[in-house]
């Protein structure tokens, strides 16, 4: 399945080493101002080669609007967005052992078993290259959300054992930490991007994370971590009871991103160690919106004194900030020789070639912001 969404539906296409990747967007409203300049910034934040800690594949990721607009205005018809693959090297995957062995923890084997064929270079649809279409579509969706004052910001919250907010006895989860809650209120994309290459918005934590990623990169290994995302100014009432709970929809979207391994909303797993008397979010009268607020969005009458719920209760948004954390595994393709089995069921050694991220987190930030 390559289609996601109901009211704003996106269909991504393309493989890691084909001629182009992109997305077709259906049900985008008409009369929305839209040009490539509205989409390109998020693609540029996602592109490879941003720092010494990312793959050095040299892709500009320039977006081209193929249909659905005229004179910079959406027509209400399907929007097609294309991004060329300009620096693909399928030969890296056709030499040595990479065409003989499925990569451990990658999708090579499962795709081969399911379809009887696989894209032999770059991982095909299982490559993070597929997420370009999601980011492009997310940039279009954000044009609509901005009309309602909705703000979405993601940042790196941990790499390996290095945490932005390490758990303590007083604060087993960041949701109880006033500094974390202050960050959710104030963080901006500009602030996050000022901490390249990690996109962790704290000088000390960023330095520790950079050193750790560098260590694994130099050892031809990889490392994972977590990303936290906050959505501000969300109206009350989004989401449905039971199977279409808002957090279930978010989890579905987030866990469809390559390399994800976990999702937690609000206090998440750490909240399970807190008694209900502390974890419950008491209601208080909502403050008046500054300067009258956004006229396109109704203001809640009540808000919560704390926000362990992460802005969602009973599967429905309550008007508080929605925040969640997504876990990413270490990238599967590494340079270290690995003892494994070939497609012919013979034991052997895989020595992977190609250009790969030692840690996906810095480039995954705009992906989370787009697939929300």
N, C-alpha and C positions, 0 to 999 in steps of 0.2 A: 504494500500500500504506500503510495507516494503522495497521497492527498490528505490534507488536514484542515479541519474547520467546517463550520456550517454557514454562518452569516457572512464570514469573510474567508473564502476558501482558497487554499494555496496548493499547487501541484508542482513539486520540484522535479527536475530532470537532470540527467548527465552523470558521468562517471569521472573519476579522478584524472584520467589521462585521455579522455575523448576530446573532440574539438571545442566544445563549450559546455557550460553548466548554466542553469537558470531556473526560472519559475514562471508559472502562469497563475495569475490572480483572478479569481472570479468573484463577482458581487461587490467590487469596490464601488462606492457611490460615485455618481457623476458630479461634475463641477468642482472637483477637488484640485487645487493647484498642485502640479506634480511635474518635476523635471529630473534628469539624472543627478543634478546637484543636490536634490533632497535625499537621494538614496546612497550616493557615493561615500559620505563620511563614515557610515557604519561599516561598509565594505572595506574601506581603508583601514579601519581599526581591527578588522578580522584578518587582513591579508598576511601572507607569510613574509618573512624577511624583515620584520620590524626591529629586531634586536639580535644580539648574539645568542639569545636563549630560544630562538625559534628556528624552524626549518629555513634554510637559505634558498628554497625554491623561489625564483624571481617572477612572481605574478603581480601585475598591476591591478588586476580585478576591476577593470573599468566596466561599468554597467551601461548597457544600451537598452533604451525603451523601444521595443519592436512594434507594439500596438497598444490600443486602449486610451491614448491621449491625442489631443490636437491642440496646437498652440499652447502647450504647457498646462492643459486642463483635462482631467479625466472625463471619458465619455460614458462611463457606466458599463462599458463592454469589457471583455477579458483583457487584462494587461499582461503582456509578455515581456519579460526582462531577460537579457542574455549577457553572459560574461564569458569571454574567450579564455580557453586554456592556452597560454602562450609559452610556457616553459615546462611542458610535460616531457618526461623522459621514460617512455615505456621500456626502453632497452635495459634500464636498470633492473627490471624485474624478469628479464628473459635470459639472463646469464647466471652462471654459477649454480647455486642451490635453490634460489628463490622460486623457480618454476617447478621444482621437484617436491618441496616441502610446504605444507600449510603452516603459516606463521602461528606460533603458540598464542592463544587468547585473542587472535584476530578472527575475522569472519570467513577466511578462505575456505575452511573445511565445511562449515555449515552451509554456505552458499553452494558449494560443489555438490553436497549431498541433497540439498533441497531441489536445485534446478538442473543438476546434471551438467552444469557449465558455470564458469565464473569469469569475471573480468580479471585477466591474468596480471594486470599491472595496476599498482597503486591502491588496490582494494575495491575498485569500482564504486558501487553505491554505498559501501560500508566506509568509504573514506570520508574524512572530515571535509573534503572538498565539496561534498553534497550540501553542506550547511550554507554555502554561498546563497543559494536560492532562498533559504529561510531568512537570512539576514536582509536580503533585498526586499522580500515581502514584508518583513517586520518594519523596515524603514517606511514603507508605504502606510502600513497600519498605524504607525506612530503619528503620521500626519493627521489622522482622524482623532487619535487619542489626545493630541495636543490641543485640539479644539475644546476639550473638556478639562484641560488643566492636568491631565494624568502625567506623572513623571516616573520614569523607570531607570534605575541605576544599579549596576552590578559591580562587584569587586572581589578580588581574591581574599579569602578568609583563612586559608591554610594551605601549606605545601608540605607534604610528608608530615613530620612531627612538629613543624613550625606553625604556630597559630597566631593570628592577629589578636585574638582574645583567648589566651590559654585558660582552660577550666581550672577553677579554684574551689575550695570548700565553700566559700561565700557565694561564688557565682559558678555553679557547675555547668551552666549554659549561658551564652552571651545575653539571652533574653532578660536576665535579671541584672545585667551590668549597665549602669547609667551611661557609661562611656559608649557602649555599643548602641544604645537607644538614641543617644545624641548624634552618633554617626548616621544612623538611619534617617534622622531628620534633616541633616545638613549635607550629606555627601552629594557630589555632582560628578558627572562624567569627566569634566575638565580636571577635577581634583584627582580622580582615579587615573587618568591618562598622564598626569604629571609624575606618576610613579612607574613609568616604564623602566625596566622590562617586566616587572611582576604584576603591576596594577593592584598592588596591596597598598591602601592609603595610609601608611604609617612608615616613617623613615627606618626605624629600627627593625620592625617586622619584615619590611620589604628587603632590607639588606640581608637578613638571615635567610629569607626565602631564595633570594638570588644566589647566595653562596651555596645553598643546598642543591638548587637546580644545576648550577655550574658543576658541582661535584659529580652528579650523576651523568651529565652530558659528557664530561671529560672521561668518564669510565665507560662510555658508550652504552649507558643504561638509561632508565627513565624513572619518573616519579609522578605520583598523583597528588590530589588535594581536593579542596572544596571552594566553591564560589557562593557568595550570598547575594541575593537580589532583593531590592525593596521597590515596591510600587506605591507611590503616594497619590493622594487625592482621588482615591477610588470611591465611586458612589456606593451607597448602601443598596443591597438587594441583588447583587450579581451572584449567579449560581443557583442551583436547584437542589432539593432534598434528594436523598438516596444516591442513585447511581451517577447523577450529573453534578455532584458537589463541586464547588469551585476549586478546592484543593485537589480533587481527583482529576479534573481537567488540566490543572497546572502540572501535576505529577506525570500525566500522560504525555504532555508536550515536552517536559524536561527530560524524561527518561527515554525519549525517542532520539535525543542528541547522542551522537557517537561518543563512546567511552564513559558514559554516565553509569554510576553504580548505586546511587542512593538519592533520596529526596526526603527532606523534612520541612514541615511548615511550622512557623513560630518557634516555640521552645523545643520542638522535635523530640529526639530521643533523650536529650538532657533533661527535658521537662518531666520525664518519668521518675526522676529522683527527687522531685519537689513535692511536698504535701499539698493537697488541694487548697488548704487555707492560704497558702502562698501563691499557688499557681492560678487560682481563679482571678478573673479580670473584673473588678467592680466597675459599675457604671457611674459616670458623672455627667453633669450637664456639659454639652459641647460648647466650646468657646465660639464667639462670633468670628466669622471669617474676616481677615484684614481687608480693608478697602472694599468691603461688600462681597468679596469672593468672586468666583467665576460664575457669571450668570447662566452658563450652560449646564451647571451641575447643582443639584439640590444639596443643601447642607443637612447632616444628621442632627437630630435633636439631642441625642446622647452620644457619648464616646466612652472609652474604657480608660480607667486610671492606669492600668498596666496593659501589656499587649502580648502575653504569653500565647494567645490564640493565633497570633500572626495575621490579624485582620479578618479572620474568617471564623464564623461560628455556625454550626449546623449546616455547613456547606455553603453558607451565604455570606457575602461580604458585609461587615458591620460599620464600614466607614473609616476604620483605623488603617494605618499602614499595613499593607500585605508584605510579608517578608518570608523568604524561604532560602534553604541552602541545598545545593546540589553537589554530590560527590562524583569526582572523576578518577578513574583508575589510571595507572601509569600507561603511557602509550605502548601498544603491543609490539611495534616494530623497533627493535634495538640492534645495535651493532655487535653486541657480545655473541659469540658462538653459543648455540643452544642445542642440547641433545634432545631430539624429538623423533618423530616417525614421518616418513614420506607418504605421498599419495599411494605409492605402491606397497605400503605397509612394511617398509624396511627401516630399521633404525639408522640414524645418521646424525649429522651435524648441520644445522642451518646457520649460515652467516648472511644476515640480511644486508642488502645494499639500498641505495636511495637516500632521500633527504627527509628527515623526520624530526618532529618536535621532541625534545627530552621531557617536556611537560606541556600539556595542552592549555593550562589554565589562563595564561595571559591573553591568548587569542580567542578563548571561549567566552570571554566577558560579553562582547556584543552579540554572540549567539544566544545567550540566556536572555538578554534584553529584548531580542527579537522574537523568540519563541515563547512568549509569556501569555 
